Amino acid sequence: MSATTIAALATAPAAGAVGILRLSGPAALEVGRTLAPGVPAEPTPRHAYLAAFVDAAGHVLDEGLFLYFRAPHSFTGEDVVELQAHGGPRLLQLLLGRVLEDERVRPARPGEFTRRAFLHGRMDLTRAEAVADLVAADSAAAVRAAAAGLSGALSARIRSLEEPLRAVHADLEGVLNFPEEAEGADEDAGARVAALRAQAQALLAEAGRGRLVRRGARVVLYGPVNAGKSTLFNRLVGEARALVDEEPGTTRDVLEARVEWEGLALALLDTAGLREAPGRVEALGITRTREALSAADLALLVLPPEARASEAQAWTREAGDTPVLRVAGKCDVEVISAPSSSQEERGLRVSGLTGEGVEALRTAVLARLWGEGTPSAVALVSERHADALRRACEALTRAEQASGLSTLEVVSGEVGLALEALGEVSGTCVSEALLDALFQRFCIGK
């Protein structure tokens, strides 16, 4: 148990119905009772006491709830006290200042309550990270992903890799160090490593979905001038965000709006139409269009009714490595001389003016971003997890390749490296520097 007691406000510093002051550590109960002297010296754990909160002179500041959680049956694994007062910012600061007057108490650092929960074995590192993900979630899919992580979904999958891999490593080390007693334990090591490598790669394949869930997807509308991009953008956003006019080059900058489709957050970007010999200001907008395309997860190429196959292919190349979904814009406009390109070459028929084809476009966008299923399916892997899993996969691939060609020392060494990488995800092999970096992104009081 930590020698120091920490305290912080667990609610946002803004006026609200309820504000929570949290203490954790060996002096939590004694210090908490200085603010609520009416609470019994040995309160019943997990029982809510209606109590008067007082200042140093004994004058009542507020009336609220006092809750005590006895170690190790608390969030942090230590003694924890929560004072639930009315949510006035000045009142809460007075209560916090009062407990910090005790020399045994210091202000909590960002994420320190959750860090203590991890250090006391109340949760592994993946579940601790899920706490921060849940607080930061800004879409339904992100909430579901974080909730699954908090309930141990990723923990279970990492454990299903670590435990059998640790058994393989033990068998290999046994043969190396005690060849007579462990004879034959390495016979199927290659097959076991191959199966675990495939399992790790399957989890790594979810990294792209995890990134989309956590930060949302960036979808850029681009194409030639007067193709109907801004009208379609307004229709997708649900309001008139972009100016629309028949004059070419109306859009001269990148406009961004956030939407949520099937629980997935998307940033839609309307961009300046691409054309040769634009004016100086419009040229700056075209430069920003190309920058937006390079950073997008998906590009919607909006083509006018008169577009031909060769033009569609040229515009597609403008997106570089970004995936492109072609859209035949202005499908409500009658074309006197139909182009030779097929509907497949021109893309989905959509009209931002009438709304025709918009629902089909939304479905197609989600399918290109997510693949099969819907974004309500839980994505588990963060960028940090993906990096560790990638290194584990590489080590297991080398171990698999070496199993029939090299000495057991090489195979065992690569399996050990894979275990270290997986340990960075679960927290079984993690440095203080990594913990500092991870918990720094938490809010104070969590």
N, C-alpha and C positions, 0 to 999 in steps of 0.2 A: 504494500500500500504506500502511496506517495506521502512524503513527510509534510508537504505543504497543502493548504486548502485553497482552492481557487473559487472565484466568484465572477459572475457576469450577468448581464441582462440577456435573457433568452428570447426576447421579443424585440421587434424593430423599434428604433428610437423615434416613434411617432405616436400621436394621440390615438387611443383605441379603448375598447371595452375592458380589456384585460392586459396586464403587463406581468411578466414572470422574471423573478430574480432567482438564479440558480447558484447553489454552492455545492462543491464536491471536495471531499477530503476528510481527514480525521477530526477536524474541529468544526465540521459543517453543522452538526446538531447544536453544539454549545453556542456557536456564534449566531446561528439562526434564531435561537431562543432569546438572545439579547434584544431582537426586534419584536419577538412575540413571546413575552414573559408568561403569558397565560397558558401556554402549551405545557403539558406535563413534562417532567424531567426525562421520563422514559416513555415517549409517545409510541403508540401502536404503529408499526411500519405500514405504509400504504393506506393510512387512514387520513382523511381530510378533516383538519380542525379549523373551525371558524375562529379567527384570532384577530386581536387588535395589534397593529404594527405601530411601535412607538419610537420616538427619538431618544437621544441620550438623557434628556431630562424626564422621560416618562410620559411626555405628552403624546396623545394619539395622533398619528399621521393618517392612518387609513384602517380599514377593516377588510380582511380577505381570507384566503385559505392558506394553511400551512400543511405541507406534506413532507413526510420523512421516509426515505428509502434506505434500509440498513444494508451495509455491505455483507456479502457480495451480490445481493439481489437488487441491483440498481443498474441504470444505464452505463455508468462508468465502472462499476464493480467496487466502488468506494461508498462510504456514507454520503448520501445526497439529500439536500433540503431544497425545496422549491417554495417560494413565497409568491402566491398569485394575488396581486393587488390590482387596483384600478389602473388603467393604462395611461396615466398622465406622465409625460416625459420628465417633468421636474420632480414629481413624487418619486419616480423610480430612481432617478439620480440621487435623491436624498437617501433612499433605502440602500442603494449600492454604496454610497459614500460612508454610510454608517458601518456596514460590515467590513469595509476596507480599512477602517480605523484600527481594527484588531491586527496586531503584528503577525498573527498566524495566517492571515489571509492576503492573497495578492490577486490582481486582476488576471483573468484567464486570457491566454493567447488565442489567436484564431484556431478553431478546431480542436482545442485542447481537451474538451470534454469527450469528444469522439476518439481522440488519440489515447486518452486514458482507458476508454472502453476497449480499444484494440490491445493495449499493453497489458490489461488485466484479463485478456482472453474472453471478453464478452462478445467479440465479433472478430472475424478475420479482416484482412485488408480490403478485399473486394466489397464486403458489406459496409465497411467504414467509408469507402469512396462513394458508395451508392447513396449515403446520407447527403453528401454534398451535391450529387447529381439530382436528387429529389428536390432539394431546396432550389436549385438553379433551373429545374425543368420548366420549359415554356411552351410545351405542347403535350397533347394527350399521350402520344407515343413515347415522349421522353419521360413522362410520369410513370407509365407502365413499365418501361425499361428499368428505371431506377428502383421502382417498387419490387420488381423481380430480383434485382441485384441485392436489395436490402433483405429479402426473404431467403437469400442464399442460393439462387439459381446458378450464378456463375461459380460460387464456391463449390457447389456439388460437381460441376463439370471439371473444374481444375483439380479437385480431389480425385475424381475418377481417372485423371492422368497421373497425378503425383504418386498415388499409393501403389499402383502396379509398376510404375517406373522405378520407384524406390525398391520394390521387390526384385526387379531385374538387376538393379545396381548392386543390391546385397548379394545376389547369386554370383554375379561376376566377380565381385571383390572376394567372396568366399572361395571361389575356384583359384583366384590369384594368390590368396594368402594361406589357404588351407586346402591344397589340391587333393589330398587323399580323402578328407572328410566330405568335401563338396564335389566330388567327382561326378561329372555329367550334368551339373546344375546349369551349365551354359549351352546345352545342346540346342535348345529352341530359342535362344536369346535373339537371334536375327529376326525370327518371325514375330516375337513379342514386341520388339522395337518397331518393326514395320507397322504393326497394328496400332501402336500408340502414336506413331508419327502421322498416320492417316487421321486419327482422332484429333490430334492437335491441329492439323491443317484444316479440318472441318470447322473447328472453332475459330481459327484465324480468318476463314472465309467470311465470317460475320463482321469483320472489322469495318467494311464499307458501310454496312447498315448501321452499325453503332455510331459512326461518325455522322451520318445523316440524321439520326435520331437526336444526338446531343446538340449539334449546332444548327440543324435544319439544312435544307437543300437550297442551292442557288440556281434559279432557272432564268435564263436570259432570252428575251425576245429580240431577234435581230433580222436583218434582211434589207432589201432595197427600199428606197423612199416610196411613200404612198402605197404601201402594201397592206395597210390596215393594222399595223402593230399597236399603235396607241389606243385605237378603238377596242381592239382585242384585250389589251392590258387593262383598260378601264372595266371591261366586262368581267374579266377574271378576278379583279380586285373587288368589284361590287360598288365602285364609286368613280366619279370623274376625276381621277388624279392627273391624267395627262391631257394637255391641250390637243385638240383634233382640228385639222383644217385641210382643205384640198391643196393648199400651197405646199410643195415639196420642202422638206427640211424643217418642219415645224418643231420636231424634237431635237434639241441641241445638247442635251446632257442626259446622264443616266438617272432615271427615276426608279426608286425602290419602294416596294410595299410588301408587307408580310401577310400571308394568309395561312390557313391551316386546312389541309385536305385529308380526310380519313385519319385524323389525329397527327399527321406529319406536318411540321412547320416548314413553310417554303418562303424564300425571299424571291419575289418576282421583280425582274429588272426590265424596264422599257428603255430602249437605246436609240441613238440617232441612226437614221437610215444610211446605209453605205452607198456612196456614189462617187464618181470621179469629179474633179474640179469643183469642190464645194467652196463656200465662203470661208473666211478665216475662223470665225467662231464655230461654224458647223464642222470644220475640220478638227477642231479640238474635241468636239463631241464624238466624232468618228474614232478618234484615238482612244477615248474612254470606252467606246463600244468594244474595241478590240481587247482592251485590258479586262473588261467585264467578261468577255467570252473566254479568255484564258483561265479565269478563276471560277468558271461555272461548273456545276455538276451536270447540267443539261442545257442545250441551246435549242430554242424553238425558232426555226427558220420560217418566217412568215413571207410567203410569196404572193405576188399580185396575180390576178386571173390570167394575164397575158404572158406569164413566165413560161419559158421553154425548158426542155430537159437539159440542154447545155448550160443554161443560166443557173438552173437549180444545182447542178453539179459544181459550178464555180462558186456559188454562194456557200455551199456545204464545205468546201475547202477553206473558206474564211475562218471557220471555227477551229481549225487546227486539230488538236487531240480531243477536244470536248465532244461528247456524243451529241448528235443532231437528230431532232425530230422535225420533219418537214410538215408545214401547215399551209394549206391553200386558203389564204385569207380572202376576204370580200366575196365569199361564195354567193352572196345575194346580188352581186352585180352581173348583169348579162353581158357576155363577151360576143361581139359581132363576129370576129375572126378567131375561132378557137385555136389555141396552140397545139402543136403536134405532140407535146408530152402527154403521157398517160396520167390518170388520176393518182396512180401509185407513185409516180415520179414527183408529182406536185404535193402529195401528202394529204392529210386529213382536211376535209371540207369544213371550214369554220367561218362564221360571220360574227364579228364583234358587235355589229350593229343590231342584228336580230336575235343573236344568241344561238343560232343554229350550229350544231356540232360542238358546242362548248363542253357539254358533259362528257362527250366522247373524248375530247381533248384532255380533260382532267384525268379520265381513266387511263389514257395512253401515257400521260406524263408520269403518273404513279407507277405504272407498269415498267416504264423505262428506268425509273429511279430505284424501285424496290424489287422488281422481278415478280415472282409468284407470291400469292398471298396479299395481305394488306399491311400497312404500317402499324396496325394494332398488334401484329406479331412482335414479340419482344426481341430487341437487339441487345446484345450483352457487352460487346467488346469496345473499349475505349482505345485511344491512340497509344497510351502507355501499355495497356494490356497487349495490343497488337504487336508492339515492338518486342516485348518479352516473348510472346508466342512465336513470333518470326524467328527469334534466336533459338528457341527450343526446337522448332521444326528443322532448322538448319543443322543443329547438333545431332538430332535424331536421324536426319538423312545421312550425315557422315557416319554415324554409328552403324546404320543399316548397311551402307556400302562397305564399311570396314569389317563387318561381322564375318565375311567369308574370305577376307584377304589379309587382314592385319592381325596383330597380336591382341589378346584380350585387354591389355592395358589401354590400347587406343579406344576400343569399344567402350570400356568402362569409363574412361575419361570423358568421352563425348556424352554418354548418358548422364554423368555427373554435371556437365555444363547445362544440359537440358533441365535437370532438376533445379539448378540454381536460377535459371531463367523463370521457370514456373513459380519458384519460391518468391520471386519479386512480385508476382501477381497475388498470391495468397498471403504473403507476409511472413512465410516461414524462413525466408532468406532475404532480409531487407536491411539497408543501412540507415543510420540516423539521418544522413543527408537527404535520402529519398523520403523518409517520413516527414522531415521538415518541409520539403518541397510540396508534398501531397497535402498536408494539413494546412499549409499557408493559404490555400484557396478557399478554406472554410470561413464562414462568418464567425465573429466572436460570439460566444454563448452557445455554440453548437459543438 
